Amino acid sequence: MSNIITTWFILALLPNGVDSYLFQKPAFESKLKCVEFIVERHEILNDFVAHEYNLRYPVSSKFYCIEKNLVKEIENMSDET
């Protein structure tokens, strides 16, 4: 049995389908903990994202839990462009 711990982050996709925000804190040791956090704090997360993008209206972003390795892959892809 493997003892590898995967780190999970929250990714918010804004309703415009273009903009996103990666929450690197908090980080989670399991996808379940990440999902629970999103469910419990969905409204707070939406308010935070709206503030970060200086939006004057409420947003209803979609939130996803993604593995740290995927974040690194995305960063590498953006470095190549």
N, C-alpha and C positions, 0 to 999 in steps of 0.2 A: 504494500500500500504506500502510496506517495504522500510525503509530507510537504509538498510544494504549496505555498500560500500564494494565491492570486489576489492582487489588489484591484478593487473596482472603484470607478469614478462615475459621477453623474454627468450626462451630456444632455443639455437642453436644446431642442430645435424650436426656433421661433415660428409663429404661424405663417410668416412670409415664405417659409420653405427654403430660405437662403442663409439666414443668420443662425449661429449657434453659440452656445456658451458652455465651456467645460469647467465643471467644478472639480478642482483638484483637492479641495478640502471641503468636507471631510472625505476621507478615503475609507473603504470598507474591505473587510477580509472575506466577505461572501456576497454573492449576488442577492441572496435573500435579505441580508441586512440593508443593502443598498435600496432594494425595492421597498422594504418597510419604511425606510427613511423618506422616500419619495411620497409614499401614500400618506404618511403622517404629516408631512410638511409641504405638500403640493402648493398650497396658496402662498406660503412664505417664499418658496423657490421662484414662483411666478413673479412675485413682487420684486425680488432681488434682480431677476433678469430684466424686468421692465426698467428698473432703476439704472442698471448697467448700460442700457441702450438709450437712456434718456427718453423713454416713452411716456407720454402723458395719459395713456389709457391702459386699462388692464389687459394683460396678455394671457393667452392660454397655450403655453408652450407644451410640447411633448417631451417627456423626460425618459431617458434610457440609462441603464446601467451598462457600462462598457469596461472591459478589462484593460489594465495598464498596457499590456502588450499591443493592443489595438491602437491605443493613443500614440504609442511610439511609431507604429506603422503609418498612421495618418500624418504625423509630424515629418517623417522621412519622405512621404509622398509630396508634401508641400515644399520641402526643401529642394526637391528635384525640379519643381516648376519655376 
